[in-house]
Amino acid sequence: MQKHDFEGITYNNITDEIYVIIEGRDDIFVLDTELIPKANSIIKIDREDSNGKTVLVKDKENGLEGITIYNNTIYVANQSFNKWPQEDPSVILKLFLNDSTHASIDDVIPSEYVNISGMCVLGNTLYIVSDTDNELITYDMTNRKFGSAVRLNKKFPLLKGSGLEGIAIDNNGFLYLADDTKGKIYKFNLNH
């Protein structure tokens, strides 16, 4: 397998596939659950939205980091310090899969938060982590509204100095965070 700089990862329970963001390329790598690349293993993502506005710019500073599936639709997060409508903004993108090798930007969810580094869905809530402020942010997928933001390093002091990159939440309310600064994975009970 070719060496890539992998970022976010998610599982598509409808297609039984694993999707991984390739940093630098800002494409999606597709594997089966045995981690064998699919025949058409790369999904190229358009850089422009449906209005022709360039949303994604390939550079060394910003790029796609988070990925999740909601209602059999792929959502990706662009990690950036720019806010919408600036070029290459910190946004969440809803993708439309044109075929097995190409996705277009179906919708842009502007974010008031920067440096989005990971996200996952539980129920109808999108949970987002921002690497800059170590914030856990919620977004109601049904009503299309951002909700609360919690400074995780204040709620959980052992996260001070962390660089949070990945997030998962299980059905029992446990929060899992991947830290690329300290090289650790943390588990917290969200219900306490």
C-alpha positions as CSV (number, residue, x, y, z in Angstrom):
1,M,0.0,0.0,0.0
2,Q,1.3,3.5,-0.9
3,K,2.4,5.6,2.0
4,H,-0.1,8.4,2.8
5,D,-0.6,11.0,5.6
6,F,-3.9,9.7,6.9
7,E,-6.2,11.9,9.0
8,G,-9.9,11.3,9.8
9,I,-11.5,7.8,9.5
10,T,-15.1,6.6,9.5
11,Y,-17.1,3.5,8.8
12,N,-20.0,3.3,6.3
13,N,-22.3,0.6,7.6
14,I,-24.4,0.7,4.4
15,T,-21.5,-0.1,2.0
16,D,-19.4,-1.9,4.7
17,E,-16.4,0.3,3.8
18,I,-13.8,2.3,5.7
19,Y,-13.2,5.9,4.5
20,V,-10.0,7.7,5.4
21,I,-9.0,11.3,4.6
22,I,-5.6,11.6,2.9
23,E,-4.0,14.9,4.0
24,G,-2.3,16.9,1.4
25,R,-4.3,15.3,-1.4
26,D,-7.7,16.1,0.3
27,D,-9.1,12.9,-1.2
28,I,-10.9,9.9,0.5
29,F,-9.2,6.5,0.5
30,V,-11.7,3.6,0.5
31,L,-10.9,0.2,2.0
32,D,-12.9,-2.8,2.9
33,T,-13.1,-3.9,6.5
34,E,-10.1,-6.2,6.1
35,L,-8.2,-2.9,5.2
36,I,-7.7,-3.9,1.6
37,P,-8.1,-1.0,-0.8
38,K,-11.2,-1.1,-3.0
39,A,-10.8,-1.4,-6.8
40,N,-11.6,2.3,-7.1
41,S,-9.9,3.2,-3.9
42,I,-9.6,7.0,-4.2
43,I,-12.6,9.4,-4.2
44,K,-11.5,12.8,-5.6
45,I,-13.3,15.7,-4.1
46,D,-14.2,18.8,-6.1
47,R,-12.7,22.0,-4.8
48,E,-15.6,24.3,-5.8
49,D,-19.2,24.4,-4.4
50,S,-22.3,24.2,-6.6
51,N,-22.0,28.0,-7.2
52,G,-18.4,27.7,-8.5
53,K,-16.8,29.2,-5.4
54,T,-13.5,27.6,-4.5
55,V,-13.9,26.2,-1.0
56,L,-10.9,23.9,-0.8
57,V,-7.4,25.0,-1.6
58,K,-4.6,22.5,-1.5
59,D,-1.8,24.0,0.6
60,K,0.6,23.0,3.4
61,E,-1.4,24.9,6.1
62,N,-5.0,23.7,5.8
63,G,-6.8,20.7,4.5
64,L,-9.4,18.1,5.2
65,E,-9.1,16.4,8.6
66,G,-12.5,15.1,9.8
67,I,-14.9,12.7,8.1
68,T,-18.1,11.1,9.2
69,I,-21.3,9.5,7.7
70,Y,-24.8,10.7,8.5
71,N,-27.9,9.3,6.7
72,N,-25.6,7.5,4.2
73,T,-24.0,10.9,3.3
74,I,-20.3,11.8,3.7
75,Y,-19.4,14.9,5.6
76,V,-15.8,16.2,5.8
77,A,-14.3,19.0,7.8
78,N,-11.7,21.5,6.4
79,Q,-9.2,22.4,9.1
80,S,-8.4,26.1,8.6
81,F,-8.0,29.3,10.5
82,N,-10.1,31.2,8.0
83,K,-13.8,31.7,8.5
84,W,-16.5,31.6,5.8
85,P,-16.7,33.2,3.3
86,Q,-12.9,33.6,3.2
87,E,-10.9,31.4,0.9
88,D,-10.2,27.9,2.2
89,P,-12.4,28.4,5.2
90,S,-13.0,26.3,8.4
91,V,-16.2,24.6,7.3
92,I,-18.0,21.3,7.2
93,L,-18.9,20.0,3.7
94,K,-21.7,17.7,2.8
95,L,-20.6,15.7,-0.2
96,F,-22.5,14.2,-3.1
97,L,-21.0,11.0,-4.4
98,N,-21.3,11.3,-8.2
99,D,-19.8,7.8,-8.6
100,S,-17.3,5.6,-6.8
101,T,-14.4,7.9,-7.7
102,H,-15.7,11.4,-7.6
103,A,-17.6,13.6,-5.0
104,S,-18.9,17.1,-5.4
105,I,-19.6,19.6,-2.6
106,D,-23.4,19.4,-2.1
107,D,-23.6,21.9,0.8
108,V,-21.3,24.1,2.9
109,I,-21.9,24.4,6.6
110,P,-20.1,27.5,7.7
111,S,-18.5,27.3,11.1
112,E,-17.9,30.0,13.7
113,Y,-15.1,27.7,14.9
114,V,-11.6,27.4,13.4
115,N,-9.2,24.5,13.2
116,I,-11.8,21.7,13.1
117,S,-9.8,18.6,13.4
118,G,-12.3,15.8,13.9
119,M,-16.0,14.9,14.0
120,C,-18.4,12.1,14.5
121,V,-22.2,11.6,14.6
122,L,-24.3,10.1,17.3
123,G,-28.0,10.1,16.7
124,N,-28.8,13.5,15.0
125,T,-25.9,15.3,16.7
126,L,-22.6,16.0,15.0
127,Y,-19.8,16.3,17.5
128,I,-16.9,18.4,16.4
129,V,-13.5,18.9,18.0
130,S,-11.4,22.1,17.4
131,D,-7.7,21.6,17.8
132,T,-7.0,25.3,18.5
133,D,-9.1,25.7,21.6
134,N,-9.7,22.0,22.5
135,E,-13.4,22.6,22.2
136,L,-16.1,20.0,21.8
137,I,-18.9,21.6,19.7
138,T,-22.3,20.2,18.9
139,Y,-24.3,20.7,15.7
140,D,-27.9,19.6,15.3
141,M,-28.1,17.9,11.9
142,T,-31.9,18.0,11.8
143,N,-32.3,21.7,12.6
144,R,-28.9,22.7,11.1
145,K,-27.8,24.7,14.1
146,F,-24.7,24.9,16.2
147,G,-25.3,24.2,19.9
148,S,-23.0,24.3,22.8
149,A,-19.2,24.4,22.9
150,V,-17.3,23.1,25.9
151,R,-13.6,23.8,26.5
152,L,-12.4,20.2,27.0
153,N,-9.1,21.2,28.7
154,K,-11.1,23.0,31.4
155,K,-13.6,20.1,31.9
156,F,-10.8,17.5,31.8
157,P,-7.6,19.2,33.0
158,L,-5.3,16.4,31.8
159,L,-6.0,17.6,28.3
160,K,-4.0,20.8,28.9
161,G,-1.5,21.1,26.1
162,S,-3.2,18.5,23.9
163,G,-3.6,18.7,20.2
164,L,-7.0,17.0,19.7
165,E,-7.3,15.5,16.2
166,G,-9.9,12.7,16.4
167,I,-13.1,12.1,18.1
168,A,-15.5,9.2,18.6
169,I,-18.5,8.7,21.0
170,D,-20.0,5.3,21.8
171,N,-23.6,4.4,22.6
172,N,-22.8,4.4,26.3
173,G,-21.8,8.1,26.4
174,F,-18.1,7.6,26.4
175,L,-16.0,10.2,24.5
176,Y,-12.8,9.1,22.9
177,L,-10.2,11.7,21.8
178,A,-7.0,11.2,19.8
179,D,-4.2,13.6,20.7
180,D,-1.4,14.1,18.2
181,T,0.7,16.3,20.5
182,K,1.1,13.8,23.4
183,G,0.5,10.7,21.3
184,K,-2.4,9.5,23.5
185,I,-6.0,8.4,23.2
186,Y,-8.3,9.5,26.0
187,K,-11.6,8.1,27.2
188,F,-14.1,10.2,29.2
189,N,-17.6,9.7,30.5
190,L,-19.7,12.5,29.0
191,N,-22.5,11.8,31.4
192,H,-20.4,13.0,34.4
